[in-house]
Amino acid sequence: MKHNIFVKNKEKERACNEDKNLMDSLSVCQDLVPNGCHNGACGICKITIHNGEYEKLKMNRKHISEDEESSNIVLACRTFPKSDMEIEFIEKPKSKHYTLGH
């Protein structure tokens, strides 16, 4: 069964099969999802689920804490839609580069 997934921070919607994880389903749209490993190891596909039903596989605690998971923050590559959903990708903070003074 297909469900409509609205990616809030990209203002785009895509139909996704419930037997495919969100990352794989959404990655067919150019520039919709960040490039990553697709298996939970890198954490690049961290999302907030604003609404909708879903099933999820075990989350990598290096990237998703128990508190985050209980607040609907999960990895898209470990999450399968079970209804229409609204999600938002959480951008990783950019590392700061410091310049040494002379």
PyMOL CGO cylinders between C-alpha atoms (Angstrom):
from pymol import cmd
from pymol.cgo import CYLINDER

trace = [
    CYLINDER, 0.00, 0.00, 0.00, 1.21, 3.53, -0.82, 0.3, 1, 1, 1, 1, 1, 1,
    CYLINDER, 1.21, 3.53, -0.82, 1.10, 6.53, 1.48, 0.3, 1, 1, 1, 1, 1, 1,
    CYLINDER, 1.10, 6.53, 1.48, 1.79, 10.21, 0.79, 0.3, 1, 1, 1, 1, 1, 1,
    CYLINDER, 1.79, 10.21, 0.79, 4.82, 11.54, 2.63, 0.3, 1, 1, 1, 1, 1, 1,
    CYLINDER, 4.82, 11.54, 2.63, 5.13, 15.30, 2.89, 0.3, 1, 1, 1, 1, 1, 1,
    CYLINDER, 5.13, 15.30, 2.89, 8.68, 16.51, 3.56, 0.3, 1, 1, 1, 1, 1, 1,
    CYLINDER, 8.68, 16.51, 3.56, 8.01, 19.77, 5.37, 0.3, 1, 1, 1, 1, 1, 1,
    CYLINDER, 8.01, 19.77, 5.37, 11.43, 21.44, 5.01, 0.3, 1, 1, 1, 1, 1, 1,
    CYLINDER, 11.43, 21.44, 5.01, 11.51, 20.67, 1.27, 0.3, 1, 1, 1, 1, 1, 1,
    CYLINDER, 11.51, 20.67, 1.27, 7.82, 21.47, 0.63, 0.3, 1, 1, 1, 1, 1, 1,
    CYLINDER, 7.82, 21.47, 0.63, 7.49, 18.30, -1.45, 0.3, 1, 1, 1, 1, 1, 1,
    CYLINDER, 7.49, 18.30, -1.45, 5.27, 15.26, -1.29, 0.3, 1, 1, 1, 1, 1, 1,
    CYLINDER, 5.27, 15.26, -1.29, 5.95, 11.76, -2.55, 0.3, 1, 1, 1, 1, 1, 1,
    CYLINDER, 5.95, 11.76, -2.55, 3.98, 8.50, -2.52, 0.3, 1, 1, 1, 1, 1, 1,
    CYLINDER, 3.98, 8.50, -2.52, 5.90, 5.78, -0.67, 0.3, 1, 1, 1, 1, 1, 1,
    CYLINDER, 5.90, 5.78, -0.67, 5.25, 2.05, -0.33, 0.3, 1, 1, 1, 1, 1, 1,
    CYLINDER, 5.25, 2.05, -0.33, 4.83, 0.84, 3.22, 0.3, 1, 1, 1, 1, 1, 1,
    CYLINDER, 4.83, 0.84, 3.22, 7.17, -2.11, 2.60, 0.3, 1, 1, 1, 1, 1, 1,
    CYLINDER, 7.17, -2.11, 2.60, 10.07, 0.27, 1.81, 0.3, 1, 1, 1, 1, 1, 1,
    CYLINDER, 10.07, 0.27, 1.81, 11.80, 2.51, 4.34, 0.3, 1, 1, 1, 1, 1, 1,
    CYLINDER, 11.80, 2.51, 4.34, 11.33, 6.27, 4.00, 0.3, 1, 1, 1, 1, 1, 1,
    CYLINDER, 11.33, 6.27, 4.00, 14.95, 6.93, 3.02, 0.3, 1, 1, 1, 1, 1, 1,
    CYLINDER, 14.95, 6.93, 3.02, 14.89, 4.47, 0.11, 0.3, 1, 1, 1, 1, 1, 1,
    CYLINDER, 14.89, 4.47, 0.11, 11.44, 5.61, -1.05, 0.3, 1, 1, 1, 1, 1, 1,
    CYLINDER, 11.44, 5.61, -1.05, 12.24, 9.32, -0.93, 0.3, 1, 1, 1, 1, 1, 1,
    CYLINDER, 12.24, 9.32, -0.93, 15.76, 9.05, -2.36, 0.3, 1, 1, 1, 1, 1, 1,
    CYLINDER, 15.76, 9.05, -2.36, 14.41, 8.58, -5.89, 0.3, 1, 1, 1, 1, 1, 1,
    CYLINDER, 14.41, 8.58, -5.89, 13.53, 12.30, -5.84, 0.3, 1, 1, 1, 1, 1, 1,
    CYLINDER, 13.53, 12.30, -5.84, 16.58, 14.38, -6.59, 0.3, 1, 1, 1, 1, 1, 1,
    CYLINDER, 16.58, 14.38, -6.59, 17.62, 16.69, -3.74, 0.3, 1, 1, 1, 1, 1, 1,
    CYLINDER, 17.62, 16.69, -3.74, 14.88, 15.46, -1.37, 0.3, 1, 1, 1, 1, 1, 1,
    CYLINDER, 14.88, 15.46, -1.37, 16.98, 13.46, 1.08, 0.3, 1, 1, 1, 1, 1, 1,
    CYLINDER, 16.98, 13.46, 1.08, 20.59, 13.75, 2.21, 0.3, 1, 1, 1, 1, 1, 1,
    CYLINDER, 20.59, 13.75, 2.21, 23.10, 11.24, 0.85, 0.3, 1, 1, 1, 1, 1, 1,
    CYLINDER, 23.10, 11.24, 0.85, 23.83, 8.58, 3.43, 0.3, 1, 1, 1, 1, 1, 1,
    CYLINDER, 23.83, 8.58, 3.43, 24.38, 4.93, 4.14, 0.3, 1, 1, 1, 1, 1, 1,
    CYLINDER, 24.38, 4.93, 4.14, 20.69, 3.81, 4.20, 0.3, 1, 1, 1, 1, 1, 1,
    CYLINDER, 20.69, 3.81, 4.20, 21.28, 1.32, 7.06, 0.3, 1, 1, 1, 1, 1, 1,
    CYLINDER, 21.28, 1.32, 7.06, 21.26, 3.37, 10.28, 0.3, 1, 1, 1, 1, 1, 1,
    CYLINDER, 21.26, 3.37, 10.28, 25.01, 3.73, 10.74, 0.3, 1, 1, 1, 1, 1, 1,
    CYLINDER, 25.01, 3.73, 10.74, 25.59, 7.35, 9.68, 0.3, 1, 1, 1, 1, 1, 1,
    CYLINDER, 25.59, 7.35, 9.68, 22.63, 9.22, 11.22, 0.3, 1, 1, 1, 1, 1, 1,
    CYLINDER, 22.63, 9.22, 11.22, 22.34, 11.64, 8.29, 0.3, 1, 1, 1, 1, 1, 1,
    CYLINDER, 22.34, 11.64, 8.29, 18.65, 10.80, 7.76, 0.3, 1, 1, 1, 1, 1, 1,
    CYLINDER, 18.65, 10.80, 7.76, 17.44, 11.91, 11.20, 0.3, 1, 1, 1, 1, 1, 1,
    CYLINDER, 17.44, 11.91, 11.20, 13.85, 13.13, 10.96, 0.3, 1, 1, 1, 1, 1, 1,
    CYLINDER, 13.85, 13.13, 10.96, 11.07, 14.48, 13.10, 0.3, 1, 1, 1, 1, 1, 1,
    CYLINDER, 11.07, 14.48, 13.10, 7.71, 12.88, 12.39, 0.3, 1, 1, 1, 1, 1, 1,
    CYLINDER, 7.71, 12.88, 12.39, 5.07, 15.58, 12.80, 0.3, 1, 1, 1, 1, 1, 1,
    CYLINDER, 5.07, 15.58, 12.80, 2.13, 13.27, 12.12, 0.3, 1, 1, 1, 1, 1, 1,
    CYLINDER, 2.13, 13.27, 12.12, 1.27, 9.88, 10.72, 0.3, 1, 1, 1, 1, 1, 1,
    CYLINDER, 1.27, 9.88, 10.72, 1.55, 6.23, 11.65, 0.3, 1, 1, 1, 1, 1, 1,
    CYLINDER, 1.55, 6.23, 11.65, 4.74, 4.24, 11.12, 0.3, 1, 1, 1, 1, 1, 1,
    CYLINDER, 4.74, 4.24, 11.12, 6.70, 1.17, 12.09, 0.3, 1, 1, 1, 1, 1, 1,
    CYLINDER, 6.70, 1.17, 12.09, 10.37, 1.32, 12.90, 0.3, 1, 1, 1, 1, 1, 1,
    CYLINDER, 10.37, 1.32, 12.90, 13.32, -0.97, 13.24, 0.3, 1, 1, 1, 1, 1, 1,
    CYLINDER, 13.32, -0.97, 13.24, 15.77, -0.70, 16.14, 0.3, 1, 1, 1, 1, 1, 1,
    CYLINDER, 15.77, -0.70, 16.14, 17.45, 2.73, 16.21, 0.3, 1, 1, 1, 1, 1, 1,
    CYLINDER, 17.45, 2.73, 16.21, 21.21, 3.20, 16.51, 0.3, 1, 1, 1, 1, 1, 1,
    CYLINDER, 21.21, 3.20, 16.51, 21.66, 4.85, 19.94, 0.3, 1, 1, 1, 1, 1, 1,
    CYLINDER, 21.66, 4.85, 19.94, 24.72, 6.67, 18.62, 0.3, 1, 1, 1, 1, 1, 1,
    CYLINDER, 24.72, 6.67, 18.62, 22.33, 8.80, 16.55, 0.3, 1, 1, 1, 1, 1, 1,
    CYLINDER, 22.33, 8.80, 16.55, 18.89, 8.51, 18.22, 0.3, 1, 1, 1, 1, 1, 1,
    CYLINDER, 18.89, 8.51, 18.22, 18.47, 8.64, 22.01, 0.3, 1, 1, 1, 1, 1, 1,
    CYLINDER, 18.47, 8.64, 22.01, 15.54, 6.96, 23.77, 0.3, 1, 1, 1, 1, 1, 1,
    CYLINDER, 15.54, 6.96, 23.77, 14.14, 10.42, 24.55, 0.3, 1, 1, 1, 1, 1, 1,
    CYLINDER, 14.14, 10.42, 24.55, 14.34, 11.44, 20.89, 0.3, 1, 1, 1, 1, 1, 1,
    CYLINDER, 14.34, 11.44, 20.89, 12.72, 8.20, 19.76, 0.3, 1, 1, 1, 1, 1, 1,
    CYLINDER, 12.72, 8.20, 19.76, 9.85, 8.69, 22.22, 0.3, 1, 1, 1, 1, 1, 1,
    CYLINDER, 9.85, 8.69, 22.22, 9.44, 12.22, 20.77, 0.3, 1, 1, 1, 1, 1, 1,
    CYLINDER, 9.44, 12.22, 20.77, 9.03, 10.89, 17.19, 0.3, 1, 1, 1, 1, 1, 1,
    CYLINDER, 9.03, 10.89, 17.19, 12.61, 11.61, 16.17, 0.3, 1, 1, 1, 1, 1, 1,
    CYLINDER, 12.61, 11.61, 16.17, 13.89, 8.62, 14.20, 0.3, 1, 1, 1, 1, 1, 1,
    CYLINDER, 13.89, 8.62, 14.20, 16.10, 7.61, 11.29, 0.3, 1, 1, 1, 1, 1, 1,
    CYLINDER, 16.10, 7.61, 11.29, 14.27, 7.61, 7.94, 0.3, 1, 1, 1, 1, 1, 1,
    CYLINDER, 14.27, 7.61, 7.94, 16.22, 4.54, 6.82, 0.3, 1, 1, 1, 1, 1, 1,
    CYLINDER, 16.22, 4.54, 6.82, 14.77, 2.53, 9.75, 0.3, 1, 1, 1, 1, 1, 1,
    CYLINDER, 14.77, 2.53, 9.75, 11.18, 3.80, 9.42, 0.3, 1, 1, 1, 1, 1, 1,
    CYLINDER, 11.18, 3.80, 9.42, 8.30, 2.44, 7.32, 0.3, 1, 1, 1, 1, 1, 1,
    CYLINDER, 8.30, 2.44, 7.32, 5.11, 4.45, 6.63, 0.3, 1, 1, 1, 1, 1, 1,
    CYLINDER, 5.11, 4.45, 6.63, 1.77, 2.97, 7.69, 0.3, 1, 1, 1, 1, 1, 1,
    CYLINDER, 1.77, 2.97, 7.69, -0.32, 6.05, 6.81, 0.3, 1, 1, 1, 1, 1, 1,
    CYLINDER, -0.32, 6.05, 6.81, 0.15, 9.44, 5.17, 0.3, 1, 1, 1, 1, 1, 1,
    CYLINDER, 0.15, 9.44, 5.17, 2.88, 11.28, 7.06, 0.3, 1, 1, 1, 1, 1, 1,
    CYLINDER, 2.88, 11.28, 7.06, 4.46, 14.69, 7.51, 0.3, 1, 1, 1, 1, 1, 1,
    CYLINDER, 4.46, 14.69, 7.51, 8.17, 14.59, 8.26, 0.3, 1, 1, 1, 1, 1, 1,
    CYLINDER, 8.17, 14.59, 8.26, 11.08, 16.98, 8.48, 0.3, 1, 1, 1, 1, 1, 1,
    CYLINDER, 11.08, 16.98, 8.48, 14.77, 16.19, 8.04, 0.3, 1, 1, 1, 1, 1, 1,
    CYLINDER, 14.77, 16.19, 8.04, 16.97, 17.44, 10.87, 0.3, 1, 1, 1, 1, 1, 1,
    CYLINDER, 16.97, 17.44, 10.87, 20.13, 18.96, 9.47, 0.3, 1, 1, 1, 1, 1, 1,
    CYLINDER, 20.13, 18.96, 9.47, 23.33, 17.99, 11.24, 0.3, 1, 1, 1, 1, 1, 1,
    CYLINDER, 23.33, 17.99, 11.24, 25.06, 21.01, 12.75, 0.3, 1, 1, 1, 1, 1, 1,
    CYLINDER, 25.06, 21.01, 12.75, 28.00, 22.11, 10.65, 0.3, 1, 1, 1, 1, 1, 1,
    CYLINDER, 28.00, 22.11, 10.65, 31.31, 21.77, 12.41, 0.3, 1, 1, 1, 1, 1, 1,
    CYLINDER, 31.31, 21.77, 12.41, 32.97, 25.06, 13.23, 0.3, 1, 1, 1, 1, 1, 1,
    CYLINDER, 32.97, 25.06, 13.23, 36.40, 25.71, 11.86, 0.3, 1, 1, 1, 1, 1, 1,
    CYLINDER, 36.40, 25.71, 11.86, 38.62, 27.92, 13.94, 0.3, 1, 1, 1, 1, 1, 1,
    CYLINDER, 38.62, 27.92, 13.94, 41.54, 29.86, 12.53, 0.3, 1, 1, 1, 1, 1, 1,
    CYLINDER, 41.54, 29.86, 12.53, 44.61, 30.31, 14.66, 0.3, 1, 1, 1, 1, 1, 1,
    CYLINDER, 44.61, 30.31, 14.66, 45.68, 33.92, 15.05, 0.3, 1, 1, 1, 1, 1, 1,
    CYLINDER, 45.68, 33.92, 15.05, 49.21, 35.09, 14.28, 0.3, 1, 1, 1, 1, 1, 1,
]
cmd.load_cgo(trace, "trace")
